[in-house]
Amino acid sequence: MAKITPETENKKKTPASKSKKAKAAQTTEIAEDQIRLAAYYRWEERGKTHGSHSEDWFEAENFFTY
């Protein structure tokens, strides 16, 4: 049987939700970066014209969410 020390006892009490929250935050950052990059490429494909950045963003968002 493993010896229980203060260090091992503290490890047991660490909530697993911290790692889940960190992964969720990291996933959100990755998704946002992907959307941003896709919107940029869409803007480039349209000839870098100004005025429809929201449309580019929404189309990129839809691409990754549907």
N, CA, C and O atoms as CSV, one atom per row, in Angstrom:
chain,resi,resn,atom,element,x,y,z
A,1,MET,N,N,0.838,-1.180,0.000
A,1,MET,CA,C,0.000,0.000,0.000
A,1,MET,C,C,0.886,1.247,0.000
A,1,MET,O,O,1.915,1.282,0.675
A,2,ALA,N,N,0.487,2.258,-0.751
A,2,ALA,CA,C,1.278,3.480,-0.879
A,2,ALA,C,C,1.199,4.302,0.400
A,2,ALA,O,O,0.163,4.378,1.060
A,3,LYS,N,N,2.317,4.904,0.716
A,3,LYS,CA,C,2.389,5.744,1.907
A,3,LYS,C,C,1.758,7.096,1.604
A,3,LYS,O,O,2.074,7.712,0.586
A,4,ILE,N,N,0.881,7.559,2.466
A,4,ILE,CA,C,0.226,8.854,2.269
A,4,ILE,C,C,1.053,9.920,2.977
A,4,ILE,O,O,1.298,9.852,4.182
A,5,THR,N,N,1.467,10.892,2.199
A,5,THR,CA,C,2.231,12.023,2.727
A,5,THR,C,C,1.421,13.283,2.458
A,5,THR,O,O,0.455,13.236,1.697
A,6,PRO,N,N,1.789,14.405,3.062
A,6,PRO,CA,C,1.054,15.648,2.776
A,6,PRO,C,C,1.042,15.996,1.285
A,6,PRO,O,O,0.065,16.551,0.782
A,7,GLU,N,N,2.133,15.668,0.582
A,7,GLU,CA,C,2.194,15.976,-0.847
A,7,GLU,C,C,1.181,15.146,-1.629
A,7,GLU,O,O,0.479,15.674,-2.490
A,8,THR,N,N,1.103,13.844,-1.331
A,8,THR,CA,C,0.167,12.991,-2.058
A,8,THR,C,C,-1.270,13.294,-1.656
A,8,THR,O,O,-2.181,13.174,-2.475
A,9,GLU,N,N,-1.475,13.675,-0.435
A,9,GLU,CA,C,-2.820,14.031,0.026
A,9,GLU,C,C,-3.324,15.276,-0.689
A,9,GLU,O,O,-4.495,15.346,-1.060
A,10,ASN,N,N,-2.439,16.273,-0.887
A,10,ASN,CA,C,-2.822,17.498,-1.592
A,10,ASN,C,C,-3.157,17.213,-3.050
A,10,ASN,O,O,-4.055,17.845,-3.608
A,11,LYS,N,N,-2.459,16.281,-3.670
A,11,LYS,CA,C,-2.730,15.936,-5.057
A,11,LYS,C,C,-4.127,15.361,-5.210
A,11,LYS,O,O,-4.800,15.600,-6.213
A,12,LYS,N,N,-4.557,14.606,-4.218
A,12,LYS,CA,C,-5.883,14.007,-4.272
A,12,LYS,C,C,-6.968,15.074,-4.190
A,12,LYS,O,O,-8.038,14.908,-4.774
A,13,LYS,N,N,-6.711,16.158,-3.482
A,13,LYS,CA,C,-7.711,17.187,-3.269
A,13,LYS,C,C,-7.791,18.202,-4.409
A,13,LYS,O,O,-8.707,19.024,-4.439
A,14,THR,N,N,-6.851,18.154,-5.338
A,14,THR,CA,C,-6.863,19.080,-6.459
A,14,THR,C,C,-8.049,18.745,-7.356
A,14,THR,O,O,-8.155,17.624,-7.854
A,15,PRO,N,N,-8.942,19.710,-7.563
A,15,PRO,CA,C,-10.122,19.408,-8.380
A,15,PRO,C,C,-9.765,19.171,-9.834
A,15,PRO,O,O,-8.917,19.858,-10.402
A,16,ALA,N,N,-10.415,18.204,-10.417
A,16,ALA,CA,C,-10.193,17.885,-11.826
A,16,ALA,C,C,-10.753,18.976,-12.722
A,16,ALA,O,O,-10.366,19.089,-13.885
A,17,SER,N,N,-11.663,19.779,-12.187
A,17,SER,CA,C,-12.288,20.826,-12.998
A,17,SER,C,C,-11.283,21.876,-13.455
A,17,SER,O,O,-11.503,22.533,-14.473
A,18,LYS,N,N,-10.194,22.046,-12.727
A,18,LYS,CA,C,-9.178,23.006,-13.150
A,18,LYS,C,C,-8.610,22.620,-14.507
A,18,LYS,O,O,-8.451,23.467,-15.387
A,19,SER,N,N,-8.309,21.350,-14.669
A,19,SER,CA,C,-7.750,20.916,-15.943
A,19,SER,C,C,-8.799,20.986,-17.046
A,19,SER,O,O,-8.468,21.297,-18.190
A,20,LYS,N,N,-10.039,20.705,-16.727
A,20,LYS,CA,C,-11.116,20.800,-17.712
A,20,LYS,C,C,-11.327,22.249,-18.141
A,20,LYS,O,O,-11.530,22.535,-19.321
A,21,LYS,N,N,-11.275,23.160,-17.166
A,21,LYS,CA,C,-11.438,24.588,-17.482
A,21,LYS,C,C,-10.281,25.081,-18.339
A,21,LYS,O,O,-10.478,25.862,-19.271
A,22,ALA,N,N,-9.082,24.627,-18.025
A,22,ALA,CA,C,-7.908,25.034,-18.806
A,22,ALA,C,C,-8.015,24.518,-20.233
A,22,ALA,O,O,-7.703,25.240,-21.181
A,23,LYS,N,N,-8.453,23.274,-20.393
A,23,LYS,CA,C,-8.614,22.711,-21.731
A,23,LYS,C,C,-9.701,23.446,-22.499
A,23,LYS,O,O,-9.552,23.701,-23.694
A,24,ALA,N,N,-10.793,23.788,-21.825
A,24,ALA,CA,C,-11.888,24.507,-22.481
A,24,ALA,C,C,-11.423,25.891,-22.926
A,24,ALA,O,O,-11.750,26.332,-24.028
A,25,ALA,N,N,-10.666,26.572,-22.079
A,25,ALA,CA,C,-10.151,27.889,-22.435
A,25,ALA,C,C,-9.188,27.788,-23.606
A,25,ALA,O,O,-9.206,28.628,-24.506
A,26,GLN,N,N,-8.361,26.777,-23.595
A,26,GLN,CA,C,-7.399,26.576,-24.675
A,26,GLN,C,C,-8.132,26.261,-25.976
A,26,GLN,O,O,-7.758,26.768,-27.034
A,27,THR,N,N,-9.162,25.438,-25.910
A,27,THR,CA,C,-9.955,25.094,-27.085
A,27,THR,C,C,-10.640,26.331,-27.641
A,27,THR,O,O,-10.692,26.519,-28.857
A,28,THR,N,N,-11.166,27.177,-26.763
A,28,THR,CA,C,-11.816,28.406,-27.191
A,28,THR,C,C,-10.826,29.323,-27.895
A,28,THR,O,O,-11.150,29.933,-28.914
A,29,GLU,N,N,-9.612,29.419,-27.345
A,29,GLU,CA,C,-8.582,30.253,-27.977
A,29,GLU,C,C,-8.214,29.722,-29.355
A,29,GLU,O,O,-8.044,30.494,-30.298
A,30,ILE,N,N,-8.093,28.410,-29.469
A,30,ILE,CA,C,-7.755,27.810,-30.754
A,30,ILE,C,C,-8.857,28.077,-31.763
A,30,ILE,O,O,-8.586,28.461,-32.901
A,31,ALA,N,N,-10.104,27.875,-31.347
A,31,ALA,CA,C,-11.236,28.101,-32.241
A,31,ALA,C,C,-11.273,29.556,-32.696
A,31,ALA,O,O,-11.498,29.832,-33.875
A,32,GLU,N,N,-11.055,30.481,-31.777
A,32,GLU,CA,C,-11.078,31.901,-32.140
A,32,GLU,C,C,-9.950,32.235,-33.108
A,32,GLU,O,O,-10.143,33.015,-34.041
A,33,ASP,N,N,-8.789,31.659,-32.895
A,33,ASP,CA,C,-7.670,31.882,-33.815
A,33,ASP,C,C,-7.981,31.329,-35.200
A,33,ASP,O,O,-7.647,31.950,-36.209
A,34,GLN,N,N,-8.618,30.163,-35.250
A,34,GLN,CA,C,-8.982,29.571,-36.531
A,34,GLN,C,C,-10.011,30.439,-37.260
A,34,GLN,O,O,-9.914,30.643,-38.470
A,35,ILE,N,N,-10.981,30.938,-36.525
A,35,ILE,CA,C,-12.007,31.805,-37.120
A,35,ILE,C,C,-11.368,33.084,-37.634
A,35,ILE,O,O,-11.671,33.538,-38.737
A,36,ARG,N,N,-10.490,33.659,-36.836
A,36,ARG,CA,C,-9.821,34.898,-37.232
A,36,ARG,C,C,-9.017,34.696,-38.520
A,36,ARG,O,O,-9.054,35.533,-39.422
A,37,LEU,N,N,-8.305,33.599,-38.593
A,37,LEU,CA,C,-7.493,33.313,-39.767
A,37,LEU,C,C,-8.377,33.058,-40.993
A,37,LEU,O,O,-8.077,33.535,-42.087
A,38,ALA,N,N,-9.457,32.311,-40.809
A,38,ALA,CA,C,-10.370,32.040,-41.921
A,38,ALA,C,C,-11.019,33.328,-42.413
A,38,ALA,O,O,-11.188,33.509,-43.619
A,39,ALA,N,N,-11.381,34.215,-41.509
A,39,ALA,CA,C,-11.974,35.500,-41.897
A,39,ALA,C,C,-10.951,36.343,-42.657
A,39,ALA,O,O,-11.296,37.026,-43.621
A,40,TYR,N,N,-9.721,36.293,-42.229
A,40,TYR,CA,C,-8.662,37.031,-42.922
A,40,TYR,C,C,-8.489,36.520,-44.351
A,40,TYR,O,O,-8.384,37.304,-45.295
A,41,TYR,N,N,-8.462,35.195,-44.497
A,41,TYR,CA,C,-8.318,34.622,-45.839
A,41,TYR,C,C,-9.519,34.962,-46.721
A,41,TYR,O,O,-9.374,35.199,-47.920
A,42,ARG,N,N,-10.687,34.981,-46.119
A,42,ARG,CA,C,-11.898,35.367,-46.866
A,42,ARG,C,C,-11.751,36.812,-47.354
A,42,ARG,O,O,-12.084,37.126,-48.497
A,43,TRP,N,N,-11.257,37.673,-46.486
A,43,TRP,CA,C,-11.051,39.087,-46.835
A,43,TRP,C,C,-10.035,39.208,-47.975
A,43,TRP,O,O,-10.216,39.998,-48.901
A,44,GLU,N,N,-8.967,38.412,-47.891
A,44,GLU,CA,C,-7.967,38.418,-48.964
A,44,GLU,C,C,-8.563,37.948,-50.288
A,44,GLU,O,O,-8.295,38.536,-51.336
A,45,GLU,N,N,-9.374,36.884,-50.243
A,45,GLU,CA,C,-10.004,36.350,-51.448
A,45,GLU,C,C,-10.921,37.382,-52.113
A,45,GLU,O,O,-11.063,37.401,-53.335
A,46,ARG,N,N,-11.533,38.231,-51.304
A,46,ARG,CA,C,-12.428,39.256,-51.830
A,46,ARG,C,C,-11.664,40.467,-52.347
A,46,ARG,O,O,-12.284,41.440,-52.776
A,47,GLY,N,N,-10.377,40.435,-52.317
A,47,GLY,CA,C,-9.581,41.534,-52.841
A,47,GLY,C,C,-9.224,42.591,-51.810
A,47,GLY,O,O,-8.878,43.718,-52.165
A,48,LYS,N,N,-9.307,42.231,-50.541
A,48,LYS,CA,C,-8.944,43.125,-49.429
A,48,LYS,C,C,-9.767,44.411,-49.412
A,48,LYS,O,O,-9.274,45.473,-49.034
A,49,THR,N,N,-11.016,44.298,-49.822
A,49,THR,CA,C,-11.892,45.466,-49.769
A,49,THR,C,C,-12.420,45.637,-48.348
A,49,THR,O,O,-12.638,44.664,-47.625
A,50,HIS,N,N,-12.615,46.871,-47.977
A,50,HIS,CA,C,-13.067,47.186,-46.623
A,50,HIS,C,C,-14.584,47.272,-46.566
A,50,HIS,O,O,-15.251,47.514,-47.572
A,51,GLY,N,N,-15.110,47.070,-45.366
A,51,GLY,CA,C,-16.520,47.292,-45.146
A,51,GLY,C,C,-17.353,46.065,-44.852
A,51,GLY,O,O,-18.523,46.201,-44.493
A,52,SER,N,N,-16.804,44.883,-44.989
A,52,SER,CA,C,-17.620,43.700,-44.700
A,52,SER,C,C,-16.892,42.719,-43.783
A,52,SER,O,O,-16.991,41.502,-43.944
A,53,HIS,N,N,-16.167,43.271,-42.826
A,53,HIS,CA,C,-15.422,42.415,-41.910
A,53,HIS,C,C,-16.342,41.543,-41.057
A,53,HIS,O,O,-15.998,40.409,-40.726
A,54,SER,N,N,-17.504,42.074,-40.707
A,54,SER,CA,C,-18.452,41.277,-39.912
A,54,SER,C,C,-18.945,40.076,-40.704
A,54,SER,O,O,-19.049,38.972,-40.169
A,55,GLU,N,N,-19.247,40.290,-41.971
A,55,GLU,CA,C,-19.701,39.194,-42.832
A,55,GLU,C,C,-18.610,38.121,-42.943
A,55,GLU,O,O,-18.899,36.927,-42.870
A,56,ASP,N,N,-17.371,38.548,-43.118
A,56,ASP,CA,C,-16.256,37.596,-43.194
A,56,ASP,C,C,-16.151,36.784,-41.904
A,56,ASP,O,O,-15.955,35.569,-41.937
A,57,TRP,N,N,-16.283,37.465,-40.780
A,57,TRP,CA,C,-16.182,36.793,-39.481
A,57,TRP,C,C,-17.315,35.782,-39.318
A,57,TRP,O,O,-17.072,34.641,-38.925
A,58,PHE,N,N,-18.554,36.191,-39.618
A,58,PHE,CA,C,-19.697,35.301,-39.453
A,58,PHE,C,C,-19.620,34.093,-40.383
A,58,PHE,O,O,-19.987,32.985,-39.992
A,59,GLU,N,N,-19.149,34.298,-41.603
A,59,GLU,CA,C,-18.991,33.169,-42.519
A,59,GLU,C,C,-17.931,32.201,-42.008
A,59,GLU,O,O,-18.103,30.986,-42.099
A,60,ALA,N,N,-16.848,32.729,-41.478
A,60,ALA,CA,C,-15.792,31.871,-40.915
A,60,ALA,C,C,-16.324,31.125,-39.697
A,60,ALA,O,O,-16.048,29.938,-39.526
A,61,GLU,N,N,-17.079,31.811,-38.859
A,61,GLU,CA,C,-17.664,31.184,-37.681
A,61,GLU,C,C,-18.599,30.046,-38.091
A,61,GLU,O,O,-18.557,28.955,-37.522
A,62,ASN,N,N,-19.430,30.315,-39.075
A,62,ASN,CA,C,-20.363,29.286,-39.545
A,62,ASN,C,C,-19.625,28.094,-40.117
A,62,ASN,O,O,-20.065,26.957,-39.946
A,63,PHE,N,N,-18.535,28.325,-40.778
A,63,PHE,CA,C,-17.742,27.242,-41.345
A,63,PHE,C,C,-17.282,26.273,-40.252
A,63,PHE,O,O,-17.305,25.057,-40.446
A,64,PHE,N,N,-16.864,26.814,-39.104
A,64,PHE,CA,C,-16.331,25.966,-38.030
A,64,PHE,C,C,-17.391,25.434,-37.085
A,64,PHE,O,O,-17.128,24.485,-36.345
A,65,THR,N,N,-18.573,26.013,-37.088
A,65,THR,CA,C,-19.597,25.566,-36.125
A,65,THR,C,C,-20.670,24.697,-36.748
A,65,THR,O,O,-21.381,24.000,-36.024
A,66,TYR,N,N,-20.812,24.713,-38.048
A,66,TYR,CA,C,-21.866,23.890,-38.685
A,66,TYR,C,C,-21.270,22.820,-39.532
A,66,TYR,O,O,-21.999,22.037,-40.140
